[in-house]
């Protein structure tokens, strides 16, 4: 009985605050910001990779970003991304690439604003600190993608060497596609941990952010599956939006994912508030 009461209180607190604090509007802001930041980030990352000699980075980056999206949504967007990334560009430190990094960091700022509202905290850090931190997130994400790109290039060679040395490991190697999915999922988990831990104002323990991350991952999986099924069976986006159908589908998909992401922060905050209240009553 106590668990039911606790669950109800947490749900009402999280959903009530989400609704009262314009969570629906914030999800729209986050979705559009994410879409606007996606191309600049990939342009910046690909240019940096080319400067460092990783010419095959663009294909790896597209897989890392879109492998976890439903195929109906990912395929048309990924095709346009590849077209953009294969355009020849000049040296690394051009105005356009620096501007791309800045616009990519706007997506990080949208995540920060959403989480600050969800965790019910007031931002006290300076504008310069926040912008530098956002740019650092973009750069670290780029470096992580570069490392993964190199690993995926050498993955078949490493797999053959491992199987030659250890016969028992062959059944566990899986396929190259499977490992791509595993790596993409790992990137998402680590990214969620990083943004929940460092972006919002204040300090949180790791245990404080775990419930929201688990909820976000489970709800993202369910939401993307349901939305993909809807597109297959009931969608009229093509007849409604014609040539703009793919971009509208992406916007709606990102809106759903943004709602879930913000709710993950709301659940973390609601659980923390409930536990703090119980601790005060006990004291």
N, C-alpha and C positions, 0 to 999 in steps of 0.2 A: 504494500500500500504506500509506503514512504517513497519507494522508487517511482511509482506512478505520479505522486504529487510532485516530486522533484522534477521529473521529466516534463510534466505539464507547465510548471513554473518556468523552467528554462526555455521551453518552446514559446510560451506566451511572451516572455521577456525579449527573446531574440526576434521573433516575428513582429512583435509590437514596435520595437525600436527600429527595425528595418523599415516598416511602413511609415512611422512618424518622422523618421529622419531622411525622407526622400530617397529610400533605397532603390525604388524603381527608376527614378531619374538618374541616380548615380550609376546604375547598371548601363543605361544608355550612354552616358559620358564615357564610361570605361570601355564599352564595346567599340565606340567610334575611335577613341584614343588608341586602342589596341590595333585596330585596322590601319589607322594612319601611321602608327609607329612600326608596323610590320615591314613594309617595303624599305623605309629608311634604315632600319636595323640590318636587314639582309644586304642592302647595298653597301653599308659601312663594313659589315663583316666580310663580305666577298672581296671588297677592295683591299682590306687589310690582309686577307688570306692570299690574294694574288701578289701583294707586295712581299709577303713572306715565302712565296713559292708554292703555296698550296692551291694549285690550279683547279683541282677537282672538288673544291670546297662547296661550290654552289649546289651541286646535286646532293651532297650530304646534308647541307643546311636545309634544303627543301624537305628531305625525308625526315629530319629531326623535328621540324616544325609541323609537318602535315600528316605524318604517319598515324598519329593518334586522332585525327579528324575523320569523320565519316567520309567515305569515298566520294559520295555525291557532292559534298561540299568542297573537299580538298582538291579534286582533280582539276576543275576549271581555274581555281585560284592558283594552284601550284604551277599550272601551265603558263599563266601570265607572269608569275614570279620568275620562272626560268627565263622567259623572254627578256625580262628586265635585267636579270643578273648576267646574261650573256652579252650585254652591250659593253663594248670596249670603253674603258675609262682611263684617265691620265694617272699622274702620280698620286700617292696616298694622301699627302697633305694638301689637297685642293679644297677650295671653299665649299664645293658641293658635298664632299664627303664629310667635312666637319659639320656642315649643316644637317646632313643625314644623321650623324651621331646625336646632334642636339634634338632633332625631331623624335628619334628613337627614345631618348631619355624622357620625352613628354609622356610616353606610355608608362614609364616607371612612376612618374609623378601622379598619374591617374590612379595607379595601384595604391600609392601612398595615401592619397586623399580618401579613397574608398575605405582603406583599412583604418585610418584615423577615425573616421565616422563610425565604422563598425565597432571598434574597440572603445569608443567614447572618450577619446583622448584629444587634448588640444596641442597643436604643433607649436613647439617653442624653439626649435632649431632654426638657425638663420637660413635665408634663401640661398646663399652661396653654398653652405654646407649641404643642403638638400640637393641642389643641382649637381654638385660635385659627386655626391653619393649616387645619384641617378646615372650620371655618366660612367661612374665606376661599375655599376651593375651592367651597363651596356658593354663595356670593355671586357669585364670578366666573363660575361655570357659569350662574347665573341671568342675569347681565348678558349673557353670550355668547348665550344663548337669546333674550333680548330683542332684541339687535342683529340676529340672524338672522331673528327674527319680523318686524321692520321691513323688512328687506331682501326677505323673501318677499312681504310686502304690496305693496311697490313693484316687485317683479320684473317683472310683466307690463308696467307702464308703461315701465320701463327697457328692456325687450326691444323694445317698439314704437318707442321713440325711437332705439335702436341700429340697428334694421332700416331705419328711415326715413333715417338718415344714411349707413349703410354697407350696401349691397345684398349684398355678398359675405359678410356675417356670418350671414345667415339660415339656411343649412344647418347652422351650428354651434350654433344657439341651443337646439335640442332642445325637449323638452316641459317643462312646469312640473313634472310628476311626476318626470322624470329629474333635474332640478336638485334636487328635494327629496332624492332618494336620494344624490346627489353631496354635498350639504351635510351630510346625516346621517352619511355615511361619513367625511367630513372631520372632523366633530366627534369621532367615535370615535377616529380616528388621533391628533388633537391631545390628546384626553383621555388616551389611553394614554401618550403621550410625557410629559405632565405628571405623571401619577401615578408612573411609573417613575423620573422624574428627581428629583422633589422629595419624595415621600412617605416612602420608606425612609430609614433612618439612613445616614450616610456620604455620600460623593460619588461620582458616576459620570460618565463622559464620554458624549456622545451616541452615539458608536460602540459603547459598551458595552451600550446598551439596544436597539439596532436589531435584532439577531437575534431577541430574545424578542418584540419587537413584530411583526415579520414573521411569526414562527411563530404568534403569537396571532391575528392577522388571518386568516391562511390556515386555521388550525384552526377558528376561529369560523365561517368561511364553510362549511367542509366539515361541521362538526358540526351546524350549524343546518339544512343541506340534508338530511343523513342523518336527523336527528330529525324533520324535517317529513315526509320520505318514510315514516318509521316510523309517524307519526301517521295518515297517509293510508291505509296498507295493513295495519298489524298491531295498531294500538293498541286496548286495551280499557279505557281510562281512564274513558270515559263509563259503562260498565256496572259498573265497580269502584267509582268514587267518586261517581257520580250528579251532584248539583248542585255538588260540590266539584271536578269534573273539571278545569275551566279553571284553578283555582288550583294544583292538583297538577301539571298540565302545565307551568305557569309555573315552579314550584319545581324540577322536574326539569330543565327547560331552563336555568334559571339555575345549577343545580348543574353541569351540563356546561360552561357557559361559565366558571364559576368555576374548575373543574379546569384548563381550558386557560389561563386567565389566570395562575394560580399556576405552571403549568409554564413559561410564558413567562419568568417571573422566575427559575425554576430553571435554565433553559437559559442565560440571561445569566450567572448566577453560575458555572455549570459551565464555560462557555467562558472566562470570565475566569480561573478557577482553572487551567485547562489552559494558557492563554497565559502566566500568571505562572510556572507550573512550568517551562515551556520556556525562559522568559527566565532563570530561575535556573540551569538546566542549562547554557544557553549561556554565562552569565557565569562 
